[in-house]
Amino acid sequence: MSDLILFWHRRDLRISDNRGLAAARERSKRIVGVFCLDPLILDRDDVAPARVKYLIGSLESLQARYQAAGSELLIIQADPKEGIPKLARSLNAAAVFLNQDVEPYGRDRDQTVITALNASGIETQTFWDQLLHPPEDIKSGSGSPYTVYSPFWKNWSAQKKAAPASDLSGVEGLTDSEREQAAGLIPLPTAKDLGYVWDNDLMLDPGEKAAQERLEEFCASAIYEYQEQRNFPAQYKTSLLSAALKFGVIGVRKVWAATIDAAEQRGESDDIRVWRQEIAWREFYQHAMYHFPGLADGAYRKVLKNFPWDNNDQYFQAWCEGKTGYPIIDAAMRQMNQTAWMHNRSRMITASFLTKDLFVDYRLGEKYFMQWLYDGDLSSNNGGWQWSTSSGMDPKPLRIFNPASQAKKFDADAEYIREWLPELRSVDTEDLISGKISKEERDRVGYPQPIIDHNVQQRKFKERFAAQKIATGDGGGD
């Protein structure tokens, strides 16, 4: 009988284009997957119910995929530092294979598990799967990690990309006796079983099949107009694959290969290049989290490390509920609260507003996003917030988005505003864009007055930022 290898799934909930799983199959026919429901993650206060729903749906899909391949996906619920070694020992597994993580908790967890497994005489092998290029492979000429995107992109885009890994097939699962002695197995619970309820639809159904279909649909049409159309939140012209990539229900090599196929169909174009750049942004933020784990807890730039935020709770709650009196801001927040997703342009606008108009610490907004977004990812969410706040890695950090200017440029007909603020559908389009809705009209439809004056707050923020630069000695450009 072949050696039994356990494959520990985390952010790679698929059996196709999975580098670690493909390597395990080269070693043995007896491959069994395992997923550990980790209370140290699930019991956090920044877990979105919709994200758990997507996770459970993806695990259900993965179980079916394993069964079709001839094996099975085991589920345990435990601290993985104890649960994974215990399960591996109970099954006399020859090895545990896993793909590496970039996040601080994940890296510490994995090293503890690997040490425990090795101490029990169980081999471990790790692989890079969620990135086209591992963090140590993309460095500057001096050997340092990049802290600016443009040179990162130049280096990253010039590197050869690996082809998708082979699909898992022709494998065998546990014997009946092994299954009986396996430690800690449970049936796959529902999101509600875990205490998370999200009854609304998701922007993308869970699992490999839905992600692959969405990739094909996007690359058949929207990718060819991506450069322009990606910025209009009412159009839904983005790939909508962020959750699929966060949970790894689709492989990034397969995504990259799809861009090559799209270029072969109609030729290389700026549209395809810009979408590839978005893939690179994802990797840039993951590389940054890997090399600078302190980003998970605070600002990269000194000027924002101890910034004098006001943290007005009434302002923060108005922002959370979509009741700031600024239509484009409120539309975006209500979109997220109702769908667990927000367009990327809207994420930038709302983040700028929270920090530079309301003077609320970006970490509160970052956490609120994680509490709602079904595609919430530490590296991408943190990177986006620090970019918008001017606290992160950026050669020109001080940017302030004017809500009216953003609405005029990216929602000129107020389609997005009207979609998410139905009480304002009868209001004149120009007034919706500018936000200059009369008090009488606001009272009539039950829409709040603006809680601040953007022009006043913009001036105050610039003054406070300049003073903080002097106080901290942060000489970064603005």
N, C-alpha and C positions, 0 to 999 in steps of 0.2 A: 504494500500500500504506500502511496506517495506521502511525503511529509505534509502535515497540515499547516497551512499558513493562514493566520488571521490578518485581514486587512482592516485597519481601523479608519473608518470614514469620519471626516469632520466637515471640511469645506469642499468636498469633492463627491457630491451625492449622485454619482453616475458610474456606469460600467464601461462607457466609451470614452476614448481620449483621456484616460486616467493613467498617468505615467507610473505611479506606484503600483497600481493594480495590474497593469500590463507587465511590469517587471516580476510581480509575484507569479503571474501565469507562466512566464518563461521558466520559473523555478519548479513549479508543481501544478498538478491538475486539481489538487485539493485546496481550493481557495474559499474561505468563508468570510463574509463581511461582518463587521460589528459597528454599531453606533451606540455611543454612550450619552444618554440624556444627563447632562451635567448640572447638578443643582447650583454650583457656583456660577453658572451662567444663567440658568433659568430663573433663579431666585433674585437676580439683580433687579434694581428699580428702574432700569432703562430698557426693558425688553418689551417690544411691541407685540400685542396680541396677534396682529396680522402676520408678523414675521414668524411667530410660532406656528400659525396655521399653514403658512407656506412651507416651513420646515417639515411639519408632520406629513403634509401632502407629498412632499418630495421623497420622504422616507418610504411612504406607502408605494410610490412609483418605483423606488429603488428595490424594494423587496420583490416586486413583481418582475423586475428586470433580472435580478439574481435567480429567481425561480426559473425563468425562461432559459437562462444560461446553464442551469443544472445544479445550482447551489442555493444558498440562502443568506439573508441578512439578519443577524442576531441583534436584539435590542436589550440593553441593560440600562438601569437608572441608578447611578452611583457617582461618587467622586472618582473620576477616571484614574487618578493616581493610585487608587486601591482596586477599583473595579476591573480595569483592563488587565493588570497582572494576575489578579485572582482568576478571571475567566481563562486567560491563556494557560495558567498552570493546571486548572481543572480539566482542560482539553488536551494536555500534553502537547501543545502547539510547538512546532519546531521553530517558528519565527513569527514576528509581528511586523508587518510592513505599514508604513504611513507616509503621508505627504506633509511637508513642513509648513509652518505657519509663520507669519511676520509679526503678529501681535504679542505684546509683552506677556500677557497671561498664558497664551498658547505656547509660547516658547518655553516658559518655565515649567508648565504642566508636562509638555512632551519630554523634557529632559529628565524630570522626576520619574515618569513612567518608563522611559528607556533604561534608566539606571536600575529600577526595580526588576524589570524583565531580564536584563543582563545578569543581575545577581542571582536570578533563578535559573540561569543557564539557557535562557530563551534569546535567540538571535533577534536583532532589530535592524531594519534598513529604512532609511528615510530618503525622500525624493522631493524635488521642487516641481509642483504641478500647477499651482494657481497663477503663476507668472510665466510670461514668455521668456524672461531672463531673470535668473536669481539675483538677489541684491548684491552679492559679491562680484557679479560678472559685469556690472555697469558702474565704472568708476571714472573719475577724471584722470588726466594725464599724470597727476601727482599721486594717484591711488586713493584719493578721498571720495566719499560719496557725494553725489550732486545735491546742491541745495537750491538750484535754479532750474526751472523746467526746460528752457530753450536748449542749453547744452546737453541736458539729459536726453532730450528728444533726438538731437543730432547724433549722439552716440548710439542710443537705443535703436533708432530706426535703421541705422547702418548695419546692425548685427543680423546675421542669418537667423531666421525663425525656424524652429523645429516643426516637422510635420505632425499631425495628430497621431497619438498613440493608438495601438490596435485595440479593438473591442474585446471584452471578456467573453469567452465562449468555451464550450466543451469542458466544463469544470464539474467537480463533485463536491457535495456538502458533507455534513456530519452523518455518522451512522446513528442508529437509534440509541445505542448505548452511550455514545458520546453526548448526544443531546440530553440524555437523562442526567449525566454527571456535570453538564455545563453549569457554571456558577452564575446565578443572578439574572437569568433570562426572564424577560417579561414580554407580554404581547405589546405591540405598538399602541400607545395610548392616543387618544384624540387631544387636540389642543385644549378642549374644555376639561378633559381629565387632568391636565396640567395646570388648570386654573386660568386659562387664557381664552377669551371669547371674542371672536371677530366674525360677525354674521354677514358682512358686506362682501361683495365680489372683490377679487384681486385683479390688478391690471394684467397679470400673466398667471395662467394656471401653473400649479407646481409640476415638477418633474421634467425628465429629459425630453420626452416627446413634445411637450408644449414649447419648451425652449428652442428645440431644433426647428419646429414649424415657424416660430416667430423669427428666428434668424433667417430662414429662407424667405419669408414674406418681406422682411426689411430689405434684404439684399436683392430682391427682385424689383424693388421700386424706390422706396424712400431714401436708400443710400445714395441714389443718383441726384438727389436735390438736398442732401443733408446740410451742406455748408450754410445755406440760407434758411431753410425751413426748420432746422433744429432749435432756433431761437424763439419760435412763436408758440407759447404755451397752449393756445387753443387748438393747434393743429395736430398734436400727437404724432409728430413726424420723427421722433427719436426711436431708438431700437427697442426700448422697454425691456432690455435684457439685464438691467442692473441687479435684480434679485437673483436671476439665474446664475450670474457670475459670482455674486456674493456667496451663494451656497454651492457653487460649482456643479450645478445640474447640467451645465454645458461647459466644455473645455475651451480654454482661451486659445489653444492652437487651432481648434476647429473654427472658432470665430475668426481668427486671422486668415485661415485658409479660405473662408467665405469672402473676405475682402479681395483676395487674389482672384477668385472665381468671378467676382463682380467686375474687376478690372479687365479680365479676359473677355467678358461679355461685351463691354462698351468702351474699353480703354481706360487707362489711368486718368484720374481727374482730381480736381481740388476737393470735390465732395468726398471721395473715398479717402483721400489723404487726411481730411479733417476728422473723419470718424476714426481713422487709425490713430490720430493724435489724441483722441479721447481715450482710446485703449491705453495709450502711453501715459496719459494723466493718471489713470487708475494705477498703473505700475509705479509711477513716480511717487504717489502718495504711499503705496505699500513699501517701497524701498525706503522712503523717509521714516516710516514707522519702525521699520526693522533697524535702521541705523541710529535713529534718535527716538528711543522708546519713551523719553520724557514728554514727547508730543501728546501722549495719551492723557496727560495730567495738566498741561499748561502750555502757555505760549512759547514759540520758538524765539521771537524777538524780544530783546530786553525791554523795549519801550512799552510792551503790553504785558510783561510778566506780573507787575503789580500795579496795573492801571487803576486809576481812581474811578471805578464804575459807580453809578448812582444806584443801580439795582432796585428801581422803584417797582414794588410788587404789583401795583395796580396797572402800570404800563405793561409789565410782563404778561399779566393775565389777559389784558386786552389783546396783546399780540397773539398769544396762544389761541384765543377764541375767535380771532378774525374780527375784532371790534375796535380797530384803531381809528376808523374814520377815513383811512386811505384805501380806496377801492382795490387797487392792484395788490396791496399787501394782504388785505382781508380775503380776497378771492383765493390767493395762494394758500393761506393758512387753512381756509375751509376745505380746499381741495384735499390737503393732507389729512385733515381730521376726518373726512368722509371716505377717502379712498385708500389711505395709508401710503400714498405716493404723491410726489410733487415734482413738477417739471423743473429741470435744472436751472433754467433762467430764473424761475420763481424762487428757487432756493437761494440764489445769489442776492436777489432783491430783498427778500425777507431777512436774510442774515445781516445785510448792510443796515437795514432799517432798525433792527433790534439793537445793534451795537452802536451805530453812529448817529441815530436819531433818538433812541430811547436810553442810550448809555447803560445798557444791561450787559453784563459779562457774557461773552460768547459761549462759555461753557454751559450756561443755563439753556441757551437755545440749542446747542449741540446735543445736550441730553434730551431735550423735548423732542427733537427730530428722531432720536433713537427710540423714544417711547412710542412713536407712531409709525415710522416708515417701515414698510415690509421689506425694503431693500437696504435697511440700515446696516452700514458697514463701518467699523471703527476707523479704518484708515481713510476711506473716501469721505466719510462724514466729517471727520476731524480736519482733513486737508481742505475740504471746501469751506468749512467755517473759518479756519485760520486764514485762508486766502481772502475771504470776504471781510474779515475783521482787520486785516493788515497785520496780523500777529505771526504769520507763518513765513514760509520760504518764498520770497518774491522780490525781484529787483526793483519794483515800483510799488511799494506796499500801500500807500494811502489812496484808496479809491472810495468814493462815496456815491452810491446810486441814488439819483433823484427819482422818487416813485412816479411822478408825472412824466418825466422824460422817458423812463423805461416803458411806461404804459403806451405812450405815444408811438414809440419806436416798435414795440413788440406786440401790442394789442390795440392797434389803431382803430379798429371797429368795435372795441370793447366786447368782443365775443367771449373772451375768457372771463372778464369781470361779470358779465351777465349770466354766464353759466353757473358761477359759484355764489353770486350774490343776487338771487332771484328777486329780492325786494327792490332792486335797483333797475330792473329791466325796462321800466318806463322812463327812466331818466335820460336826458339828452346825452348822446355819445361824447360830445366835447366836454361836458361836465364830468362824465365818468372818467375820462382820460386825465383831465387836469386835477380832478378831485375837488374842484370848486363848485360843490353842490350847495345850494342855499340852505340856510337853517330851516326854512319853512318846508323845503322839499325833504330834508333829512327827517324832520319831525313827522311829516306825512307818511313816509314809508317805514319809519322806525329804524333809521340808520344813524349811528352816532356821529357826533362832531369830531373833527380831528383832535387827537389827544395831545399833539404837539405841532409846532410850526417847523417844517423841514428846513427852511432857510435859516432860521434862528439856531436850530440844533446843529446844522452843518457848520456854521461859524464857530459855535462853542466847542464842537469836537475838534476842529482843526487847532484851536487855541490850546485845548487840553493836551492834544497829541504832541504839539510842538513843545510845550512846557515839559512833558514827560520825556521827550527825546533829550532835552538838555539835562534833565535830572538824572537820567540813566546813562548818558553818554552813548546812546545808540545812534550811530551816524549813518544808518541805512537811508537810502534815498526815499523821497516821498513825492 
